[in-house]
């Protein structure tokens, strides 16, 4: 199989999987969020006293963009801005109870879909699949770092 055919097949299947995993995950009866807002919510959930600067860096967007996203998430009652525990001059972002419930619900849907999908593979195949994904993620990360350090390098 030619290199471009493999890449095309990979991207096609990746998009199908990604689309099905996202269905129903980023919305409920009253709230619908974007993928980048989902990343923001997950990072806030995983990081105690998360600052807006940390969010901008993690999401790879400008501080003003994160601020607008946070405004929408706060309006939906998913996050709140508060004074930092360690530094009272600092403003931090935290999930509200509603935000915690939203994230938990979305993760439950995702876990169910993945459990059903991965269930068609043997335990050995699952381990092998995860190993392949881990190796691919490491390779992509290394390549990105190399490009970031050498921005004029051709792909």
C-alpha positions as CSV (number, residue, x, y, z in Angstrom):
1,X,0.0,0.0,0.0
2,X,1.3,3.4,-0.9
3,X,2.2,5.9,1.9
4,X,-0.5,8.3,0.9
5,X,-3.1,5.6,0.9
6,X,-2.2,4.5,4.4
7,X,-2.4,8.1,5.6
8,X,-5.8,8.6,3.9
9,X,-7.2,5.4,5.4
10,X,-5.9,6.4,8.8
11,X,-7.4,9.9,8.7
12,X,-10.7,8.6,7.4
13,X,-11.0,6.0,10.2
14,X,-9.8,8.5,12.8
15,X,-12.4,11.0,11.8
16,X,-15.2,8.4,11.9
17,X,-14.1,7.3,15.4
18,X,-13.7,10.9,16.6
19,X,-17.1,12.0,15.3
20,X,-18.9,9.1,17.0
21,X,-17.1,9.7,20.3
22,X,-18.1,13.3,20.2
23,X,-21.8,12.7,19.5
24,X,-23.7,13.4,22.6
25,X,-20.6,14.0,24.7
26,X,-20.4,17.8,24.3
27,X,-24.1,18.5,24.7
28,X,-27.0,17.8,27.0
29,X,-30.6,19.0,27.2
30,X,-29.6,22.6,27.9
31,X,-25.8,23.1,27.2
32,X,-23.7,22.6,24.1
33,X,-20.0,23.3,24.1
34,X,-17.2,23.2,21.6
35,X,-14.2,20.8,21.6
36,X,-11.9,23.6,22.8
37,X,-14.3,24.4,25.6
38,X,-14.3,20.7,26.5
39,X,-10.5,20.8,26.7
40,X,-10.8,23.8,29.0
41,X,-13.3,22.1,31.3
42,X,-11.1,18.9,31.5
43,X,-8.0,21.0,32.3
44,X,-9.9,22.9,35.0
45,X,-11.1,19.7,36.4
46,X,-7.6,18.2,36.6
47,X,-5.9,21.4,37.9
48,X,-6.5,22.9,41.3
49,X,-6.6,26.7,41.2
50,X,-6.2,26.9,37.4
51,X,-5.3,30.4,36.1
52,X,-6.5,31.9,32.8
53,X,-2.8,32.0,31.6
54,X,-2.5,28.2,32.2
55,X,-5.7,27.6,30.3
56,X,-4.5,29.7,27.3
57,X,-1.2,27.9,27.2
58,X,-2.9,24.4,27.6
59,X,-5.4,25.2,24.8
60,X,-2.9,26.9,22.6
61,X,-4.9,30.1,22.2
62,X,-4.6,33.7,23.3
63,X,-5.6,34.9,26.7
64,X,-8.4,36.9,25.2
65,X,-9.8,33.8,23.5
66,X,-9.7,31.9,26.8
67,X,-11.4,34.7,28.5
68,X,-14.3,34.7,26.0
69,X,-14.6,30.9,26.3
70,X,-14.6,31.2,30.1
71,X,-17.3,33.9,29.9
72,X,-19.6,31.5,28.0
73,X,-18.9,28.6,30.3
74,X,-19.5,30.8,33.3
75,X,-22.8,32.0,31.8
76,X,-23.8,28.3,31.4
77,X,-22.9,27.8,35.1
78,X,-20.1,25.3,34.4
79,X,-17.2,27.3,35.8
80,X,-16.7,30.0,38.3
81,X,-13.9,32.5,38.8
82,X,-12.5,32.9,42.3
83,X,-9.6,34.2,44.3
84,X,-6.7,31.9,44.5
85,X,-6.1,30.0,47.7
86,X,-2.3,30.3,47.6
87,X,-2.2,33.8,46.2
88,X,-5.2,36.0,46.9
89,X,-4.2,38.4,44.2
90,X,-4.6,35.7,41.6
91,X,-7.9,34.9,39.9
92,X,-8.5,31.2,39.3
93,X,-11.1,29.1,37.5
94,X,-12.9,26.2,39.1
95,X,-15.7,23.9,38.0
96,X,-19.1,24.4,39.6
97,X,-21.1,21.5,40.8
98,X,-23.0,21.7,37.5
99,X,-19.7,21.7,35.6
100,X,-18.5,18.6,37.5
101,X,-21.7,16.8,36.7
102,X,-21.4,17.8,33.0
103,X,-17.8,16.5,32.8
104,X,-18.7,13.3,34.6
105,X,-21.7,12.7,32.3
106,X,-19.6,13.2,29.2
107,X,-16.8,11.0,30.4
108,X,-19.3,8.3,31.3
109,X,-20.7,8.4,27.7
110,X,-17.2,8.2,26.3
111,X,-16.2,5.3,28.6
112,X,-19.3,3.4,27.5
113,X,-18.6,3.9,23.8
114,X,-15.0,3.0,24.1
115,X,-15.7,-0.1,26.3
116,X,-18.2,-1.3,23.7
117,X,-15.8,-0.6,20.8
118,X,-12.7,-2.0,22.4
119,X,-14.7,-5.0,23.6
120,X,-14.5,-6.5,20.1
121,X,-10.8,-7.0,20.5
122,X,-9.0,-9.6,22.7
123,X,-7.1,-8.4,25.7
124,X,-3.8,-8.9,23.8
125,X,-5.2,-6.9,20.8
126,X,-6.2,-4.1,23.1
127,X,-2.8,-4.0,24.7
128,X,-1.2,-4.0,21.2
129,X,-3.5,-1.2,20.0
130,X,-2.7,1.0,23.0
131,X,1.0,0.3,22.4
132,X,0.6,1.4,18.8
133,X,-1.3,4.6,19.8
134,X,1.3,5.4,22.6
135,X,4.2,5.0,20.1
136,X,2.4,7.1,17.5
137,X,1.6,9.9,20.1
138,X,5.3,9.9,21.2
139,X,6.5,10.1,17.6
140,X,4.1,13.0,16.8
141,X,5.1,14.8,20.0
142,X,8.8,14.4,19.1
143,X,8.3,15.7,15.6
144,X,6.3,18.7,16.8
145,X,9.1,19.6,19.3
146,X,11.6,19.3,16.5
147,X,9.6,21.6,14.2
148,X,9.1,24.0,17.0
149,X,12.8,24.2,17.6
150,X,13.5,24.4,13.9
151,X,10.6,26.3,12.4
152,X,12.2,26.6,8.9
153,X,12.6,22.8,8.6
154,X,10.6,21.4,5.7
155,X,8.1,18.5,6.4
